[in-house]
Amino acid sequence: MGAVDTMDAFFELLNAGDREAAVGLMAENAEMRIHVGDSAQTLRGVERVGGWFLRGESGLRMIPGGVRDTGNTYEADVLVVRPGAPSLHLDATFRVEAGKITSINLAPR
């Protein structure tokens, strides 16, 4: 599976509420960098990265738009919708190798 196929499956599973299956598309050594304000946090390993998605509010949706496929990198403007919270636009970059998500970078637009 290429980056687009993997990410299409990831968002479909995540948005359908099957977070465990979505996390199953991540490599064991996955890393995620989350930018908040002037700082950033890096999570390492599928337990920590996947846990971020598994602990999200029920009803969490991530809707990709403006997708750019650059080989094994998938870049998109992602609309994040959470019940009871304002929606949020993120610049998101996902690196996919051998059908597994190895790296995620999320930054506010």
VMD Tcl script that draws the C-alpha trace (Angstrom):
set ca {
  {0.00 0.00 0.00}
  {1.26 3.47 -0.86}
  {1.04 6.58 1.29}
  {-2.32 7.71 -0.12}
  {-3.91 4.26 0.23}
  {-2.59 3.86 3.77}
  {-3.76 7.32 4.84}
  {-7.18 6.90 3.20}
  {-7.60 3.68 5.20}
  {-6.32 5.37 8.39}
  {-8.77 8.28 8.19}
  {-11.65 6.01 7.19}
  {-11.06 3.74 10.19}
  {-10.43 6.61 12.62}
  {-13.54 8.51 11.54}
  {-15.69 5.36 11.68}
  {-14.68 4.97 15.33}
  {-12.39 1.95 14.81}
  {-9.38 3.61 16.41}
  {-7.65 0.32 17.23}
  {-7.61 -0.67 13.54}
  {-6.39 2.82 12.59}
  {-3.53 2.52 15.10}
  {-2.80 -0.91 13.60}
  {-1.59 0.93 10.49}
  {1.28 2.46 12.49}
  {4.79 1.03 12.62}
  {6.09 -0.12 16.02}
  {8.70 2.66 15.95}
  {6.27 5.41 14.87}
  {7.00 8.98 15.97}
  {4.63 11.92 16.24}
  {5.55 15.57 16.68}
  {2.80 17.88 17.93}
  {3.31 21.63 17.74}
  {1.47 23.79 20.26}
  {2.24 27.48 20.33}
  {6.01 27.96 20.35}
  {6.79 24.49 21.63}
  {6.60 20.94 20.33}
  {6.26 17.52 21.89}
  {7.55 14.31 20.32}
  {5.95 10.96 21.09}
  {7.89 7.80 20.24}
  {6.64 4.26 19.75}
  {3.27 2.96 18.65}
  {2.03 2.72 22.27}
  {2.51 6.46 22.87}
  {1.59 7.65 19.38}
  {-1.36 5.29 19.07}
  {-2.43 6.13 22.61}
  {-2.83 9.77 21.60}
  {-5.49 8.70 19.08}
  {-7.06 6.07 21.36}
  {-7.50 8.56 24.25}
  {-9.13 11.23 22.05}
  {-12.71 12.22 22.76}
  {-15.47 10.00 21.45}
  {-16.60 11.54 18.20}
  {-13.13 12.80 17.22}
  {-12.95 13.21 13.45}
  {-9.96 14.12 11.29}
  {-10.93 15.12 7.77}
  {-8.11 15.56 5.24}
  {-8.30 18.18 2.50}
  {-5.79 19.65 0.08}
  {-3.86 16.38 -0.04}
  {-0.36 16.40 -1.53}
  {1.15 13.03 -2.37}
  {4.93 13.22 -2.58}
  {5.78 9.53 -2.80}
  {6.04 8.07 0.67}
  {4.95 11.35 2.29}
  {1.32 12.42 2.57}
  {0.69 16.07 3.35}
  {-2.74 17.54 4.02}
  {-4.71 20.31 5.63}
  {-6.61 18.32 8.26}
  {-9.84 19.56 9.80}
  {-10.17 18.21 13.35}
  {-13.69 18.07 14.73}
  {-14.34 17.23 18.39}
  {-17.74 17.33 20.09}
  {-18.09 20.40 22.29}
  {-14.91 22.07 21.02}
  {-14.16 24.48 18.19}
  {-12.92 22.82 15.00}
  {-9.23 23.14 14.27}
  {-7.19 23.17 11.05}
  {-3.80 21.45 11.16}
  {-0.95 21.16 8.70}
  {-0.28 17.45 8.80}
  {2.53 15.38 7.33}
  {2.54 11.59 7.47}
  {5.43 9.42 6.32}
  {4.50 5.91 5.20}
  {6.94 3.07 4.63}
  {5.88 -0.42 3.52}
  {2.22 0.39 4.21}
  {2.87 1.52 7.81}
  {2.79 5.06 9.21}
  {6.26 5.81 10.58}
  {6.07 9.52 11.25}
  {3.36 12.11 11.95}
  {3.84 15.87 12.24}
  {0.86 18.01 13.32}
  {1.07 21.80 13.44}
  {-1.64 24.47 13.71}
  {-2.33 26.41 10.53}
}
mol new
graphics top color blue
foreach p $ca { graphics top sphere $p radius 0.5 }
foreach p [lrange $ca 0 end-1] q [lrange $ca 1 end] { graphics top cylinder $p $q radius 0.2 }
display resetview
